[in-house]
Amino acid sequence: MGAEHLPRNGPLLLVGNHGVWGYETPAFFHLVHQATGRYPLGLAERGFFKIPLVRTVLPWLGGVEGTRENALRSLQEGQLVVCYPGGARETFKRSQGRYRLRWERALGFVRLAMQAGVPVVPFAGFGVDDTFFWPPDEDRWCVRLAAEDKYRMPLVMGLGPLPLPVQLTFAVGEPHEPPPSGASESRVAAFRDRVAASVRRLLLRACHA
């Protein structure tokens, strides 16, 4: 898993890929707790807290509304914080989006790490997009949970509403030191791309583990 990259104390920002419907998150949080004795705190996309059922379930899973204020306060308190930059775009992906990062608009985690002065540790989960399968006419079977297109939830199939019993494998990489405060937009974007590349490499490692 690469648990040696997870310190037993001090602030840390873990950044990785999200699986369909996000069912892998409790498993990953459990493994992190086993390895470090620490309970991770997950930054959930703010739009999820406008969806009645989802906003009820997320706190049970260790999720908090992913605002800059919540994230910064948690890191300043020395917590181990988990961020999925792909957010809803990865959670509610279509079949053609399996194991693809949707980070093209994601710069917030970089700015957060810069402001808090904490390292970013990449991780990847394999098996996370195999927990369900998509119906043949998948675009037809979608439910819009909110106004934005990224909140169109595909009605994927598993064991009823439960995921299929697949093996989940996680890999954690070496920490990346963020750019200094006040870095240019190009440096911020370059750092995001570097972390994304690390996640892709870790995904290949987890795939062949």
N, C-alpha and C positions, 0 to 999 in steps of 0.2 A: 504493500500500500504506500510506502514512503513515509511512514509515521515519524521517522527521524526528523522530518522537516516541520513537525508540529510541536512547538514549545509547550511546556507544561504551565507556563505563566506568561503574562504580558500580552499586549494587544497584537492582533494579527488579522489580516483580511484575506480570507480564502475565496478564490474566484474560479468558477468552473461552468461546465455545460449542464443544462437542465433536460430531464427526460419528459416524455409525453405524460401530461397530467401531473408531473412532479412526484409520483409515488415513490421515487427512489430516495427522496430527501430524508425521511425518518431513518432509513437504513444507513445512509451516510453519516448522519448525526450520531447514531448509535456507535458506529465504528470509530468516529473521532473521539467520542466519550470513552470508549474502551481503551484507546491508545493514549489518551492524555489525562483522563479523569475530569475533563472540562466539558461543560454543556455548551455547544455552539448556539449562536443567536443568528437566525436567518433573516435577511432583509427581503421582505416580500414586496412585490410591485404594489404601488399605492392603489391602483385601480381595483385590485383584488378585494380591498377593504370596502368597496362599494357594492360587492356582490354578497347578498345575505348569508348563504350557506358557507361560502368560502371564508368570509371574514370571521365566522364562528370557529371553523376548523383550524385556521392558521395558528392562532396562539397555542393551541394544544401541541402543535408540532414544533414549537420554539420560534415561530415567526413573528416579526413585528413589522409595522408599516415602514417601508423603506424610504423614509425621508432623510434628507441630509442631516437634520438635527438629531434624529434617533441614531443614525449610523455613527455620527461623530461622537455623540455622548457615550455610546457603547464602547467605542475604541478608547476614548479617554478614560473610561472606567477599567480598561485592561482586558476587555472581553475578546473572545475569539468569534469573529463575525464572518458569516458566509454570505456571499453575493453571487447571484446568477444574472450576469449582464444581459442575457437574452430574454429574460423575463417572460411575459405572456407569449411572445413570438416563438419561444422554444417550447413552452409548456403546451400550447395549443397548436403544435405543428401539424402539417399534413405529412403524408407518407414520403413525399419527395424531400422533406426537410429532415429526415432521420440523420442524426449525428452531425448536423450542420450547425455551426455557431451563427446566431443572429445578433452579432455585436456591432453592426454597421453604425448604429446610433449611440452606442454605449461609450461614454467618456466619463460618466459620473463616478464610477469606481476609481478611476485614475485620480480625479480631482480630490476625492475623499481620502485616498491614501496619501496624496501630497499634503493635504491640509493637516491630517492627523500625524503625518511623519511615521507611517508604519509600512512594513514590507507587504507585498502582495504575493501570496502563495497560490500557484495554479493547481487545479486538480481536474480529473476527468473521470466520468463514470461510463462503463460499457455494460450493455444489457438494459440500460435505462430507456431505450426506445424500442425494446422488444417486449415490454410488459403488456402491450396491447397490439392488436392488428386493426388495420383500416378496412372498412367495407369497400367493395369495388367502385361504387359511385360516391366517393368520400365527400366531395364538395356539396353534395345534396344533403348529407347528414351532418349538419352543423347547427349549433344553437348560438345565437348572438347574446352574450352575457352583458355587454355594455355597448355603447355607441361606436367605439373605435373598432376597426376591422381586426386588430390583433386579439380581441376578446371573442372571436368566433371559435367556439369549442367544438372540435370534431367528436362525433359520437362513435369513438373507437370501441372495439369489442375485446373482452377478456373473459374472465370467469364471472359473468354478470358485470357488476360494477367494480369487481376486484381485479387486480392485475394477474397476468399469467405467471406461473411459478418458474421464472427464469433466474439464472445466476447473474448477480450483480458484482462487477469487479471495479474497484476504484484505485486510482493511482494519484499520488501527491508529488509535486515537483519541488524544486529548489526555490527559495524566495527571490523575488525581484524587488530591488530598491526603486521606489518611484522617482520621477523627476523632482527637482527642487521646487519649492513654492514659487510661483511666478513664471514657470516655464512656458514657452510658447505653445500655441495650439498644435503646431506640427510635432513638437516633442511629446505632447500629451497623446496625440493620435498614434504616434510611433510606438509609444509604450503600450498602449492598448493592443496594437497589432502584435507586439512581441509576446505579450501574455497570451493572446489568442493562439499564436503559433505554438507556445509551450503546451497549451491545453490540447491542441491537435496531436502533438507528439505523444503526450501522456495517454490520449485516447487509443492510439495505436499500441502503446505498451500494454494498456489494460485489455485490449482486444486479444492480444497474444499471450496473456498471462495464464 
